[in-house]
């Protein structure tokens, strides 16, 4: 995975070099305290603010303990660089690296999040990067072919995925332990990307509006859920409202939920593209990912596996227990 990590570094470098102006730079460094540790922040003094605070940025990315099997190895934030760019970088290493030196093979997750002054500026930067040829020319679209953000490119098999949503560009690279093929790295990376897209859709400073749907549950008040490219996502709490029993398990190496209704059961894990059911393993149309301390699932597939009828018409969805 040395090549994947190298490509990730080069992509980040390319994005950082697309800056404006050559003014003398003065930086202010300080420590931002969170419940999960301190974060070093570097802010360029005298530059226009992009209107995004440290707290805003931390709500745009997974929390340090939200990727099971990995531990956060560092977070850095740079605010208002040239009045043009704000950057958040967070990295994770596989739990195995707690017990051995961080030498090859390295299993990691790396997320770089870039905030630009406007959607148009983010578009121009994304297009310049997508048309570049160093270290290799990106391929338009996602590895799997699933829509990701408003536009995306990938560097499979030697790199990760980059996507844009609103005025945000995100660069994600990752590797897993004991993959069956190179594709496993790519699918894990895309699961991370889709979880980040879901997070970013909810944030008011991204510059885009989330696609929402109304959901009706038998005997329950109307609720609202988020759609990603037309696919409805929801937390298990929605299914609990229609009689599904939910068991949650989470530690530093594993995070899953098991749902039971009558003779049916479903088990899903964080960032997995499949679910285990009473009828065997089933491939998911979208992966499972965390949001605000709960796993979010592709609602239709999980509900139907539990014997619940799902009817969708445009932006309206109804869950009808059989």
C-alpha positions in Angstrom: 0.0 0.0 0.0 3.0 2.3 -0.3 1.8 3.4 -3.7 -1.7 4.2 -2.5 -0.3 6.4 0.3 2.1 8.1 -2.0 -0.6 9.0 -4.5 -2.8 10.3 -1.6 0.1 12.6 -0.6 0.6 13.8 -4.2 -3.1 14.5 -4.7 -3.2 16.6 -1.5 -0.1 18.5 -2.6 -1.7 19.3 -6.0 -4.9 20.6 -4.3 -2.9 22.7 -1.9 -0.8 24.3 -4.6 -3.8 25.7 -6.4 -3.8 28.9 -4.3 -4.0 32.6 -5.2 -1.7 35.5 -4.3 1.8 35.6 -3.0 1.4 37.9 0.0 3.5 37.7 3.1 2.0 35.1 5.5 1.6 35.5 9.2 0.2 32.5 11.1 -1.4 32.1 14.5 -1.2 28.6 16.1 -3.3 27.5 19.0 -4.8 24.3 20.5 -8.5 23.5 20.2 -9.7 21.2 23.0 -12.3 18.5 22.3 -13.7 15.6 24.3 -11.5 13.2 22.4 -8.2 15.2 22.6 -6.5 18.4 21.6 -6.2 19.5 18.0 -3.5 21.9 16.7 -4.9 24.7 14.6 -2.9 27.0 12.3 -4.7 30.2 11.1 -3.5 32.7 8.6 -3.8 36.2 10.1 -5.2 39.1 8.2 -7.0 37.0 5.6 -10.7 37.0 4.9 -12.6 34.3 6.8 -14.3 31.6 4.8 -17.0 31.5 7.5 -16.1 28.0 8.7 -15.0 27.5 12.3 -13.0 24.6 13.8 -16.2 23.2 15.3 -17.9 23.4 11.8 -15.0 21.4 10.3 -15.1 18.7 13.0 -18.8 18.2 12.3 -18.0 17.5 8.6 -15.9 14.4 9.3 -16.0 11.1 11.2 -15.2 11.3 14.8 -11.8 9.7 15.9 -13.5 6.6 17.2 -16.0 6.0 14.4 -14.0 3.8 12.1 -13.8 0.4 13.9 -10.5 -1.4 13.7 -8.6 1.9 13.3 -7.4 4.5 15.8 -7.0 8.2 15.0 -3.3 9.0 14.6 -3.7 12.8 14.1 -5.8 15.7 13.1 -4.6 19.0 11.7 -6.5 22.2 10.7 -5.4 25.1 8.6 -7.8 28.1 8.4 -8.1 30.8 5.7 -5.0 30.1 3.8 -4.6 33.1 1.5 -8.2 33.8 2.3 -8.9 31.1 -0.3 -8.7 27.7 1.4 -9.4 26.0 4.7 -8.2 22.4 5.2 -8.9 19.6 7.6 -6.8 16.5 7.6 -7.5 13.4 9.8 -5.7 10.1 9.7 -6.3 6.7 11.2 -4.1 3.6 11.5 -5.2 0.0 11.9 -5.3 -1.3 15.5 -2.5 -3.7 14.5 -0.1 -0.7 14.4 -0.5 -0.2 18.2 1.4 -3.4 18.7 4.0 -3.1 15.9 6.0 -0.3 14.3 4.3 1.7 11.5 6.2 0.0 8.7 5.0 -1.7 5.5 2.4 -3.1 5.1 0.6 0.0 6.5 -3.2 -0.2 6.9 -4.6 3.3 7.1 -7.4 5.8 6.4 -6.6 9.3 5.3 -9.2 12.1 4.8 -8.4 15.6 3.5 -11.3 18.0 3.4 -10.9 21.3 1.5 -13.3 24.3 1.9 -13.3 26.9 -0.8 -14.9 30.4 -0.8 -17.6 29.4 -3.3 -19.1 26.5 -5.2 -17.6 27.9 -8.5 -14.1 28.0 -7.0 -14.4 24.4 -5.8 -15.7 23.4 -9.2 -12.7 25.0 -11.0 -10.2 23.4 -8.6 -11.8 20.0 -9.0 -11.7 20.2 -12.8 -8.1 21.3 -12.8 -7.2 18.4 -10.6 -9.3 15.9 -12.7 -7.5 17.0 -15.9 -4.0 16.7 -14.4 -1.7 13.9 -15.2 0.5 13.7 -12.1 1.0 11.2 -10.6 -1.6 9.6 -13.0 -4.7 10.9 -14.8 -7.8 10.4 -12.6 -10.7 8.4 -14.0 -14.0 10.3 -13.9 -16.7 8.8 -11.7 -16.4 6.4 -8.8 -14.7 3.0 -9.0 -18.1 1.2 -8.5 -20.0 3.4 -10.9 -22.2 4.6 -8.0 -22.9 8.4 -8.1 -20.8 10.1 -5.4 -21.2 13.8 -4.5 -21.9 16.2 -7.3 -18.8 15.0 -9.2 -16.0 12.6 -8.5 -12.9 10.9 -9.8 -10.8 7.9 -8.7 -7.3 6.7 -8.9 -7.9 3.0 -8.7 -5.8 0.8 -8.3 -3.0 3.1 -7.0 -5.0 5.8 -5.1 -8.2 6.8 -3.5 -11.3 8.8 -4.5 -11.9 12.5 -4.6 -15.4 14.1 -4.8 -17.0 17.5 -4.6 -20.2 18.5 -2.9 -21.1 22.2 -2.7 -17.9 24.2 -2.0 -16.2 21.2 -0.4 -13.7 18.9 -2.0 -12.8 15.6 -0.2 -9.9 13.3 -0.9 -10.1 9.9 0.7 -7.6 7.0 0.6 -7.7 3.8 2.6 -6.4 0.3 2.9 -7.6 -2.7 4.8 -5.9 -5.7 6.3 -6.1 -9.1 4.5 -8.1 -8.0 1.4 -9.3 -10.6 -1.0 -8.4 -8.3 -3.9 -7.4 -4.7 -4.7 -11.1 -4.0 -5.1 -11.7 -4.4 -1.4 -9.6 -1.3 -0.7 -11.7 0.6 -3.3 -15.0 -0.5 -1.8 -13.9 0.4 1.7 -12.8 3.8 0.4 -16.1 4.4 -1.3 -18.0 3.4 1.9 -16.1 6.1 3.7 -16.9 8.6 0.9 -20.6 7.9 1.0 -20.6 8.3 4.8 -18.9 11.6 4.4 -21.3 12.8 1.7 -24.2 12.0 4.1 -22.5 14.0 6.8 -21.8 17.0 4.5 -25.3 17.0 3.2 -26.6 17.8 6.7 -24.1 20.7 7.3 -25.5 24.2 6.6 -22.1 25.7 5.5 -21.3 23.2 2.7 -23.3 25.2 0.1 -25.8 22.6 -0.9 -29.2 21.4 0.3 -29.8 17.8 1.3 -32.3 15.7 -0.6 -35.1 14.8 1.8 -38.0 12.5 1.8 -41.1 12.2 4.1 -41.5 8.8 5.7 -44.7 7.4 7.2 -44.6 4.7 9.7 -47.7 2.7 10.7 -49.4 4.6 13.6 -46.4 7.1 13.9 -46.1 10.8 13.1 -44.6 11.8 9.8 -40.8 12.0 9.8 -38.0 13.2 7.5 -35.0 11.2 6.2 -32.1 11.9 3.8 -31.7 10.5 0.3 -28.3 9.9 -1.3 -28.9 9.9 -5.1 -32.4 8.6 -4.5 -31.5 5.9 -2.0 -33.2 6.4 1.4 -31.2 6.1 4.5 -32.4 5.8 8.1 -31.3 4.8 11.6 -32.5 1.6 13.3 -34.7 3.9 15.5 -37.1 4.2 12.6 -37.4 0.4 12.4 -37.8 0.1 16.2 -40.9 2.3 15.8 -42.5 -0.5 13.8 -41.7 -3.3 16.2 -38.2 -4.3 15.2 -35.9 -5.3 18.1 -32.5 -3.8 17.7 -29.3 -4.9 19.5 -26.2 -2.6 19.2 -22.6 -3.6 19.7 -19.6 -1.3 19.5 -16.0 -1.5 20.6 -12.7 -0.3 19.1 -12.5 -3.2 16.7 -16.1 -3.9 15.7 -19.4 -2.0 15.3 -22.6 -3.7 14.3 -26.3 -3.8 14.8 -28.6 -6.8 14.8 -32.3 -6.4 14.0 -35.0 -9.0 14.6 -38.7 -9.0 13.7 -40.7 -12.2 14.0 -38.8 -15.0 12.2 -36.6 -12.5 10.3 -33.2 -11.1 11.4 -30.6 -8.8 9.8 -27.0 -8.0 10.9 -25.0 -5.1 9.4 -21.6 -3.7 10.2 -20.1 -0.2 9.9 -18.8 0.5 6.3 -19.9 -2.9 5.0 -21.5 -3.5 1.6 -23.4 -6.6 2.7 -25.9 -7.7 5.3 -26.3 -11.1 7.0 -29.9 -12.3 7.1 -31.9 -15.3 8.1 -31.8 -16.2 4.3 -28.0 -15.7 3.9 -25.7 -12.8 2.9 -27.2 -10.1 0.7 -25.2 -7.4 -1.2 -26.3 -3.9 -0.3 -27.0 -1.2 -2.9 -25.2 1.3 -0.5 -23.0 0.6 2.5 -23.7 1.1 6.2 -22.0 4.1 7.9 -22.1 6.1 11.2 -23.9 9.3 11.8 -24.1 11.0 15.3 -23.2 7.8 17.1 -25.6 5.5 15.3 -25.3 3.4 12.2 -27.3 4.5 9.2 -28.6 1.8 6.8 -30.1 1.7 3.3 -33.7 1.6 4.5 -35.5 -0.3 1.8 -33.3 -3.3 1.6 -33.0 -3.7 5.4 -36.7 -3.2 6.0 -37.8 -5.7 3.3 -35.4 -8.3 4.7 -37.3 -7.9 8.0 -40.7 -8.5 6.3 -41.7 -4.8 6.1 -43.2 -3.6 2.9 -41.6 -0.3 1.6 -43.6 1.9 -0.8 -41.9 4.9 -2.3 -43.4 7.5 -4.6 -41.0 10.4 -5.3 -40.1 12.0 -2.0 -42.6 10.1 0.0 -41.9 6.7 1.6 -44.2 4.4 3.7 -43.1 1.5 5.8 -46.0 -1.0 6.1 -45.4 -4.0 8.4 -46.9 -7.2 7.1 
